Amino acid sequence: MRHARSPHAHSCHDHRRRTRRPRPGGAAVVTNLLVGADGAWSRVRPLLSDAIPAYVGRSFVETCLHAADPRHPAAAKAVGGGTLVALDPDGNGKWLVAHREKSGVLRTYITLAKPQDWFATIDFTDAAAAAERIAEEYDGWAPELTALITAGPTAPVLRPLHALPVGHRWDRVPGVTLLGDAAHLSTPNGAGANLAMQDGAELGKALAAHPDDIETALTSYEQALFPRSAAAAAEVAHHPTPQDVINFFTDRDHTGI
């Protein structure tokens, strides 16, 4: 079995259904099973699918406050000891999530539903100007929240969000499969890592149940993977609202915000 992170991947199958995976420098590895667990821009995915992650119409802007308790007490109090989620009640794609890290660090992800061209007009190397421009979109929000955007000493970091089509699937290719973001990249909702771990566990169970028949194991794994990942992706295809946060904590059927 190989967990693939090759910069160049293609498959050649011999009569024993082995996969030949080139490696840097011209060397190759021959394996009975190639698992693409290599994330959003998977190099293994093209063996199975032509799908390419597309921009979803919104981005995160990441900021960081250091020594927040003595330097930014109001923002630190608002975040508290764990995670703060602040959502525009109109559900128009304007929201932020801040969480506390060790040594009094507050890390914040500010969300804006803007095209990539809009973000391209901002000089993110100019920390103060970039932060002020992002904060303008949150005009009228509480100052302890906008401080999470403007009070940091470092430049904000732009993180565009991409996703695979909801319901992404592929035809069975001998000896190759995907898991995690490589299989079902969607916008972050707090469940991505859990889904990836579930994928790995379910793949392991399928292989253990069919130790002498990899193809049967992969077919069984993918038949369960496709509807499970499609349902999870469908839940995050909209902008979250305060009610979504309530549902996250009260509805056991919800996998994320």
C-alpha positions as CSV (number, residue, x, y, z in Angstrom):
1,M,0.0,0.0,0.0
2,R,1.2,3.5,-0.8
3,H,0.0,6.8,0.5
4,A,0.8,9.0,-2.5
5,R,2.4,12.4,-2.4
6,S,4.2,12.1,-5.8
7,P,4.6,15.3,-7.7
8,H,3.8,13.4,-10.9
9,A,1.5,10.4,-10.9
10,H,0.2,8.1,-13.6
11,S,-0.7,4.5,-13.5
12,C,0.4,1.5,-15.6
13,H,-1.4,-1.7,-14.7
14,D,0.1,-5.1,-15.4
15,H,-1.8,-8.4,-15.4
16,R,-1.5,-8.6,-11.6
17,R,-3.2,-5.2,-11.3
18,R,-0.2,-3.4,-9.9
19,T,0.2,0.3,-10.1
20,R,3.5,1.8,-11.2
21,R,4.0,5.3,-9.7
22,P,6.9,7.4,-11.0
23,R,9.1,9.2,-8.4
24,P,11.4,12.2,-8.7
25,G,14.6,11.4,-10.5
26,G,13.0,8.8,-12.7
27,A,12.6,6.0,-10.1
28,A,9.3,4.2,-9.8
29,V,7.4,2.3,-7.1
30,V,5.2,-0.6,-8.0
31,T,2.4,-1.3,-5.6
32,N,-0.8,-3.3,-5.4
33,L,-2.7,-0.3,-3.9
34,L,-2.3,3.4,-4.4
35,V,-4.3,5.7,-2.0
36,G,-4.4,9.4,-2.8
37,A,-4.6,11.0,0.6
38,D,-2.7,14.1,-0.7
39,G,-5.2,16.9,-0.2
40,A,-7.0,19.5,-2.2
41,W,-4.6,19.6,-5.1
42,S,-4.1,15.8,-5.2
43,R,-1.6,14.4,-7.7
44,V,-3.4,11.1,-7.6
45,R,-6.9,12.3,-8.4
46,P,-6.2,12.7,-12.1
47,L,-5.8,8.9,-12.3
48,L,-9.5,8.7,-11.4
49,S,-11.2,11.9,-12.3
50,D,-10.9,15.1,-14.4
51,A,-12.5,17.2,-11.6
52,I,-10.5,20.2,-10.5
53,P,-11.3,22.3,-7.4
54,A,-13.0,25.5,-8.3
55,Y,-13.2,28.8,-6.3
56,V,-16.4,28.8,-4.3
57,G,-16.9,32.6,-4.3
58,R,-15.6,33.4,-0.9
59,S,-12.2,33.5,0.9
60,F,-10.8,33.4,4.4
61,V,-8.5,36.2,5.6
62,E,-6.3,34.9,8.5
63,T,-5.1,37.3,11.2
64,C,-3.3,36.7,14.5
65,L,-3.1,38.7,17.8
66,H,-0.1,37.8,20.1
67,A,-0.2,38.2,23.9
68,A,-3.9,39.1,23.5
69,D,-4.9,39.2,27.1
70,P,-2.6,42.1,28.2
71,R,-2.5,43.9,24.8
72,H,-6.1,43.4,23.5
73,P,-8.2,42.5,26.6
74,A,-11.6,43.3,25.0
75,A,-10.9,41.0,22.0
76,A,-9.5,38.3,24.3
77,K,-12.6,38.5,26.5
78,A,-14.9,38.2,23.5
79,V,-13.1,35.0,22.3
80,G,-12.9,33.6,25.8
81,G,-11.1,30.3,26.5
82,G,-12.0,28.5,23.3
83,T,-13.6,29.5,20.0
84,L,-15.8,32.5,19.0
85,V,-18.1,32.4,16.0
86,A,-19.7,35.6,14.9
87,L,-22.2,35.5,12.0
88,D,-24.0,38.1,9.9
89,P,-27.7,37.2,10.6
90,D,-28.6,37.9,7.0
91,G,-26.4,34.9,5.9
92,N,-24.7,36.9,3.2
93,G,-21.3,35.3,3.6
94,K,-19.8,37.7,6.1
95,W,-18.6,36.0,9.3
96,L,-15.6,35.3,11.4
97,V,-14.2,32.5,13.6
98,A,-11.6,33.2,16.2
99,H,-10.0,30.7,18.5
100,R,-7.4,30.8,21.3
101,E,-4.1,29.1,21.0
102,K,-1.2,28.6,23.4
103,S,0.7,31.6,24.8
104,G,-2.3,33.9,24.5
105,V,-2.5,33.9,20.7
106,L,-5.9,34.6,19.1
107,R,-6.1,33.3,15.5
108,T,-9.0,34.6,13.4
109,Y,-10.5,33.6,10.0
110,I,-12.5,36.4,8.5
111,T,-14.9,35.4,5.7
112,L,-15.9,37.5,2.7
113,A,-18.1,36.4,-0.2
114,K,-16.1,38.3,-2.9
115,P,-14.7,37.3,-6.3
116,Q,-11.0,36.7,-6.5
117,D,-10.6,39.9,-8.6
118,W,-11.8,41.9,-5.6
119,F,-9.1,40.4,-3.4
120,A,-6.5,41.1,-6.1
121,T,-7.0,44.8,-5.6
122,I,-5.7,44.6,-2.0
123,D,-1.9,44.7,-1.3
124,F,-1.6,42.1,1.4
125,T,2.1,43.0,1.8
126,D,0.9,46.3,3.4
127,A,-0.3,44.9,6.7
128,A,-2.1,48.0,8.0
129,A,-3.8,48.9,4.7
130,A,-4.9,45.4,4.0
131,A,-6.4,45.0,7.5
132,E,-8.2,48.3,7.2
133,R,-9.7,47.4,3.8
134,I,-11.0,44.1,5.2
135,A,-12.3,45.8,8.3
136,E,-14.3,48.2,6.2
137,E,-16.5,45.3,5.1
138,Y,-17.3,44.7,8.8
139,D,-18.3,48.4,9.5
140,G,-20.7,48.6,12.4
141,W,-19.5,45.4,14.1
142,A,-18.4,45.5,17.7
143,P,-15.0,47.0,18.2
144,E,-13.7,44.0,20.1
145,L,-14.5,42.0,16.9
146,T,-13.0,44.3,14.4
147,A,-9.9,44.5,16.6
148,L,-9.4,40.8,15.6
149,I,-8.9,42.1,12.1
150,T,-6.9,45.3,12.6
151,A,-4.9,45.0,15.8
152,G,-2.5,42.3,14.7
153,P,1.2,43.1,14.1
154,T,1.5,40.9,11.0
155,A,0.0,41.1,7.5
156,P,-3.3,39.3,7.0
157,V,-3.1,36.2,5.0
158,L,-5.5,35.5,2.1
159,R,-6.8,32.0,1.9
160,P,-9.1,31.4,-1.1
161,L,-11.6,28.6,-0.7
162,H,-12.0,25.9,-3.3
163,A,-14.2,22.8,-3.6
164,L,-14.8,19.8,-5.8
165,P,-18.3,19.4,-7.3
166,V,-20.8,18.2,-4.8
167,G,-21.3,14.5,-5.4
168,H,-17.8,14.0,-6.9
169,R,-17.2,10.4,-7.8
170,W,-15.2,8.3,-10.3
171,D,-15.3,5.0,-12.1
172,R,-13.4,2.1,-10.5
173,V,-9.8,2.0,-11.6
174,P,-7.9,-1.1,-10.4
175,G,-5.6,-0.5,-7.5
176,V,-6.3,3.2,-7.0
177,T,-8.6,5.2,-4.7
178,L,-8.8,8.5,-2.8
179,L,-9.7,9.7,0.7
180,G,-10.2,13.0,2.5
181,D,-9.9,16.3,0.6
182,A,-8.4,14.4,-2.4
183,A,-11.8,12.7,-2.7
184,H,-14.3,15.3,-1.6
185,L,-12.8,18.8,-1.0
186,S,-15.5,21.2,0.2
187,T,-15.5,24.5,2.1
188,P,-14.4,24.3,5.7
189,N,-17.1,23.6,8.2
190,G,-15.3,21.9,11.1
191,A,-15.9,18.4,9.8
192,G,-13.2,18.0,7.2
193,A,-10.6,16.3,9.3
194,N,-13.3,14.0,10.9
195,L,-14.5,13.0,7.4
196,A,-10.9,12.2,6.3
197,M,-10.3,10.0,9.4
198,Q,-13.6,8.3,8.8
199,D,-12.6,7.6,5.2
200,G,-9.3,6.1,6.4
201,A,-11.1,3.9,9.0
202,E,-13.7,2.7,6.5
203,L,-11.0,1.9,3.9
204,G,-9.1,0.0,6.5
205,K,-12.2,-2.0,7.4
206,A,-12.9,-2.8,3.8
207,L,-9.4,-4.0,3.2
208,A,-9.5,-6.1,6.3
209,A,-12.8,-7.6,5.3
210,H,-11.4,-8.6,1.9
211,P,-7.7,-9.2,2.4
212,D,-7.3,-11.2,-0.8
213,D,-9.4,-9.1,-3.1
214,I,-8.4,-5.4,-3.2
215,E,-10.9,-4.6,-5.9
216,T,-13.9,-5.8,-3.9
217,A,-12.6,-3.9,-0.9
218,L,-12.2,-0.7,-2.9
219,T,-15.7,-1.1,-4.5
220,S,-17.3,-1.6,-1.1
221,Y,-15.4,1.4,0.3
222,E,-16.3,3.8,-2.6
223,Q,-20.0,2.7,-2.6
224,A,-20.2,4.1,0.9
225,L,-17.9,7.0,0.4
226,F,-19.7,8.7,-2.4
227,P,-23.1,9.2,-0.7
228,R,-21.5,10.0,2.6
229,S,-19.2,12.7,1.2
230,A,-22.0,14.1,-1.1
231,A,-24.3,14.6,1.9
232,A,-21.6,16.4,3.9
233,A,-20.7,18.7,1.0
234,A,-24.3,19.6,0.5
235,E,-24.6,20.9,4.1
236,V,-21.9,23.5,3.5
237,A,-22.9,24.7,0.1
238,H,-24.6,27.8,1.6
239,H,-23.5,30.7,3.8
240,P,-23.9,29.8,7.5
241,T,-26.4,31.6,9.7
242,P,-26.8,31.8,13.5
243,Q,-29.4,29.1,13.3
244,D,-26.8,26.8,11.8
245,V,-24.6,27.3,14.8
246,I,-27.5,26.4,17.1
247,N,-28.2,23.3,15.0
248,F,-24.5,22.3,15.2
249,F,-24.8,22.1,19.0
250,T,-28.3,20.7,19.3
251,D,-28.9,18.5,16.2
252,R,-27.0,15.2,16.3
253,D,-27.5,14.7,12.6
254,H,-25.5,17.8,11.7
255,T,-21.8,17.1,10.8
256,G,-20.7,20.8,10.7
257,I,-21.8,24.4,10.4
